[in-house]
């Protein structure tokens, strides 16, 4: 979608005018304050105009994007589910094969410890028993890797440095009068504008 030259000029003029006016204005008198108020209202109008024009241009794109995502979502979910199920089955099988192989390897090691088998023969047998970590297929390959991850065993024992504040709940509770250690209510002046 192309933005017309006319719209580009108007938007640029609005933004540059707001920027220049706010930088040049000095407030020392009540008249200056009135001029600042007038400029502030104009800047708010410019902000609304720019936002509305952007909304006009992006609304159709956002609707299209939403429709595209909605179309693909069930297929992506189905593919993800199939991938996770098959991965689970493959890993389960691989683990069972590795357990069986480890049992046989342990027996070979026992025979070496008992002196019934030489190290050379044991190494040969162990190499034959080890389960492969890679499977080559026509379209690519699958590899089994062991990676480190974590599981939470007891949330109560986790140090507070790993917890994230819920700032929305904190603000709501604090402003409703709940006493919260480490939080105080402060008052700030802001400008509120009504555009006619």
Secondary structure as UniProt FT lines:
FT   HELIX           5..24
FT   HELIX           30..113
FT   TURN            114..115
FT   HELIX           119..129
FT   STRAND          134..137
FT   TURN            138..139
FT   STRAND          140..143
FT   HELIX           155..157
FT   HELIX           160..162
FT   HELIX           167..175
FT   TURN            176..177
FT   TURN            181..182
//
